[in-house]
Amino acid sequence: MAEEAILYRMILPDHVCPFGVRAKALLEQHGMTVDDRILRTREEVDAFEAEHQVETTPQIFLNGERIGGCDDLEIYLAQSSDAPSDSPS
């Protein structure tokens, strides 16, 4: 599993995205280092979404690959933990 994640999430003066908070917690619970990139204005959020052709934040990237939002991260982590281990038992 990836050791470092890049997390783009929205923290506006009047709103903290709860999905961004959840995504960060999930990444940290799985032992990943989080490069937490905060989008602080509606303009920054809109520009990010346009650049990456997405409609929502947060967006999570692992090893340079976009995983998606918080729901996508939960699915990814569940599948990763279900994968067989390469090491013998």
ABEGO torsion letter per residue (X at the ends): XBABBBBBBBBBAABBBAAAAAAAAAAAAAGBBBBBBBBABAAAAAAAAAAAGBABOBBBBBGGBBAEBAAAAAAAAAAAAABBBABBX
